Amino acid sequence: MGHSAPRYAVLEGLGDAVAATLGARLIAVRQTHDEYCFTVQRESIAEALELLRDNHDYQQLVEIAGVDYPARAERFEIVYCLLSLTKNHRIRVACTTDENTPVPTVTTLWPVAGWLEREVYDLFGVIFAGNPDLRRILTDYGFRGHPFRKDFPLTGYSEMRYSEEQGRVVYEPVKLAQDFRNFDFLSPWEGADYPLPGDEKAPDGPPQVDIPKTTEKQSDTGAGKQANKEAAKPSDNADKGPDNKGGKA
């Protein structure tokens, strides 16, 4: 099965050409599904992106994404998705960092990076040195933590509600009515390989139907003229009143 992303032209020799341009800034190159990803040194990320923009015609910064690998010493990977409008080609450039080491901003290259860096800061807690307006953009004021980190609890730390007594929005610690339940159901087309709730009531387990029962003719269903005639007859209790004694009101 092929990749779900749209296909782009494969530029022969692109990896070697970009590697030569980046020089010592480049750490690793990987290619998957005909798309290159260049990992560069964190302190050189702005210089590397400027070289790709000016020397290789990757004019547009499409997205800045964050990935969290908690087991790594530098747990966060910052991925810059670039698009060349003239070549109809995309590449990715990545760098790594930890919770305390800032990444140089690229707002001097693309002003739109200000919004994208704020999103990564909000969701992952990555700091971008030089961003003129580095503050939360998706979560609320006073939000605690960064929700896209792998160690962030599913419930969060606090919940918000409107207090009729205080006449304002209040924040309180999360209170769960019941714990999370883990479901392990398989595809409904395949069925589960363990008893489902209610199956224990059957002495031999759930019924197994090898040959479904079907109706080949109308008489098998009980329908027909005779059934319609019987249905048209008045009920024995049709004229009885509420006291079921047959009296009329």
C-alpha positions in Angstrom: 0.0 0.0 0.0 1.4 3.4 -1.0 1.8 6.5 1.1 -1.4 8.6 1.6 0.4 11.9 0.9 0.3 13.3 -2.6 3.2 12.5 -4.9 5.8 15.1 -5.7 8.5 15.1 -8.3 11.7 13.3 -7.1 14.6 15.7 -7.5 17.7 13.7 -8.3 20.7 14.6 -6.3 18.8 16.9 -3.9 20.2 15.2 -0.8 23.8 15.6 -1.9 23.2 19.2 -3.0 21.6 20.3 0.2 24.2 18.4 2.3 26.9 20.3 0.5 25.1 23.6 1.1 24.6 23.0 4.8 28.1 21.6 5.4 29.0 21.2 9.1 25.5 22.3 10.2 24.1 19.0 8.9 23.8 16.1 11.4 21.8 13.4 9.5 19.8 12.9 6.3 16.9 10.5 5.9 14.6 9.8 3.1 11.1 8.2 3.4 8.4 8.2 0.8 10.5 10.3 -1.6 10.7 13.1 0.9 13.9 14.3 2.6 14.4 15.2 6.2 17.6 17.0 7.2 18.5 17.1 10.9 20.7 20.1 11.7 22.4 21.5 14.7 20.0 23.5 16.9 22.1 26.7 17.0 22.3 26.7 13.2 18.7 26.1 12.4 18.0 29.7 11.3 21.1 29.7 9.1 20.2 26.4 7.5 16.7 27.5 6.7 17.9 30.7 5.2 20.3 28.8 2.9 17.5 26.5 1.8 15.2 29.5 1.1 17.8 31.5 -0.8 19.9 28.9 -2.5 17.4 26.1 -3.1 14.2 28.0 -3.6 12.2 26.7 -0.7 10.4 29.9 -0.3 7.5 29.0 2.0 7.4 27.9 5.6 4.3 25.7 5.7 4.4 24.4 9.3 6.5 24.0 12.4 5.7 20.8 14.3 6.9 19.4 17.6 7.5 15.7 18.5 8.1 14.5 22.0 10.4 11.5 22.7 10.7 11.4 26.5 13.4 8.7 26.5 15.8 10.9 24.6 18.2 13.3 26.3 16.9 16.0 24.1 13.3 14.9 24.1 11.8 17.4 21.7 12.3 17.4 17.9 11.2 20.6 16.1 10.3 20.0 12.5 10.1 22.7 9.9 8.1 21.9 6.7 9.3 23.8 3.7 7.7 24.1 0.2 9.2 25.2 -3.0 6.5 26.8 -5.1 8.7 26.9 -8.2 9.7 23.2 -8.0 6.5 21.9 -6.5 8.6 20.1 -3.9 8.6 19.7 -0.1 11.4 18.9 2.4 11.6 18.8 6.2 14.3 20.3 8.4 14.6 19.2 12.1 16.5 20.0 15.2 16.4 18.7 18.8 16.2 20.4 22.1 15.3 19.8 25.8 13.0 21.5 28.2 15.4 24.4 29.0 17.5 25.0 25.9 16.0 27.6 23.6 15.8 27.2 19.8 16.6 30.2 17.6 13.6 31.9 16.2 13.0 32.1 12.4 10.6 35.0 12.6 13.3 37.1 10.8 13.0 34.8 7.8 9.2 34.2 7.8 7.0 36.4 9.9 4.3 33.7 10.0 6.8 31.7 12.2 5.7 33.8 15.1 2.3 32.1 15.3 3.8 28.7 14.6 6.5 29.0 17.3 3.9 30.1 19.8 1.9 27.0 19.1 4.9 24.7 19.7 5.7 26.7 22.8 2.1 26.4 24.1 1.7 22.6 23.4 5.3 21.4 24.1 6.9 24.1 26.2 9.8 24.6 23.8 11.4 28.1 24.1 12.2 30.1 21.0 14.9 32.7 21.6 14.2 36.0 19.8 10.5 35.5 19.3 9.0 38.9 20.0 5.7 37.6 21.3 6.2 34.2 22.8 3.1 33.4 24.8 0.3 30.8 24.7 -1.9 30.8 21.7 -4.3 27.8 22.1 -4.7 27.2 25.8 -6.4 29.5 28.3 -4.7 32.1 30.5 -3.1 30.5 33.6 -3.1 27.0 31.9 -0.8 24.7 33.7 1.6 22.4 31.8 1.9 21.7 28.1 -0.8 19.2 26.8 1.2 17.6 23.9 3.9 16.3 26.2 3.8 12.5 26.6 3.8 12.9 30.4 0.9 15.3 30.5 -2.1 13.6 32.2 -5.1 12.8 30.0 -7.4 14.6 32.5 -5.2 17.7 32.8 -4.5 19.3 36.2 -7.6 21.5 36.6 -11.1 22.0 35.2 -13.1 25.1 34.5 -16.7 25.9 35.3 -18.9 28.9 35.9 -19.8 29.4 39.5 -23.3 30.8 40.1 -22.3 31.7 43.7 -19.2 33.7 42.7 -20.6 34.9 39.4 -17.4 34.1 37.5 -15.4 31.3 36.0 -13.5 29.3 38.5 -10.7 26.7 38.2 -10.7 23.6 40.4 -8.7 20.4 40.6 -10.0 17.7 38.3 -12.6 15.3 39.9 -13.5 12.2 38.0 -16.8 10.5 38.7 -15.2 7.2 37.7 -11.8 6.0 36.6 -10.9 5.6 33.0 -11.8 2.2 31.6 -9.6 0.4 29.0 -11.6 -1.2 26.2 -10.0 -3.9 24.0 -12.6 -4.5 21.4 -11.6 -5.8 18.0 -13.2 -4.8 14.7 -16.9 -5.4 14.7 -16.5 -7.2 11.4 -14.1 -9.7 12.9 -15.5 -10.1 16.4 -13.8 -10.5 19.8 -11.9 -13.6 20.8 -13.2 -13.4 24.4 -16.7 -13.6 26.0 -18.7 -10.3 25.7 -20.9 -9.1 28.6 -24.1 -11.2 28.7 -22.6 -14.3 27.0 -22.1 -16.0 30.4 -25.9 -16.3 30.7 -26.1 -18.8 27.8 -25.2 -22.4 28.9 -23.3 -23.1 25.7 -22.1 -19.6 25.1 -23.4 -17.3 22.4 -25.5 -18.9 19.7 -23.7 -19.9 16.5 -25.7 -19.5 13.4 -24.2 -21.2 10.4 -27.1 -20.9 8.1 -29.2 -17.8 8.6 -33.0 -18.4 8.6 -34.6 -16.8 5.6 -38.2 -16.6 4.2 -38.5 -18.0 0.7 -42.3 -17.2 0.3 -44.9 -15.0 1.8 -46.6 -17.7 3.8 -43.4 -18.2 5.8 -43.9 -14.7 7.3 -47.5 -15.2 8.3 -48.7 -12.4 6.0 -51.4 -12.7 3.4 -55.1 -12.3 2.9 -56.1 -14.4 5.9 -53.8 -12.5 8.2 -55.3 -9.2 7.0 -58.8 -10.5 7.5 -58.1 -11.5 11.1 -56.4 -8.2 11.8 -59.5 -6.3 10.6 -61.8 -8.0 13.1 -62.8 -5.8 16.1 -61.2 -6.6 19.4 -63.2 -8.4 22.1 -62.6 -5.5 24.5 -63.1 -2.7 21.9 -66.4 -1.6 23.5 -65.5 -2.1 27.1 -65.1 0.9 29.4 -62.3 1.6 31.8 -63.8 -0.9 34.3 -63.5 -3.7 31.7 -67.2 -4.7 32.3 -68.5 -3.9 28.8 -70.5 -0.8 29.8 -70.4 2.2 27.7 -69.7 5.7 29.1 
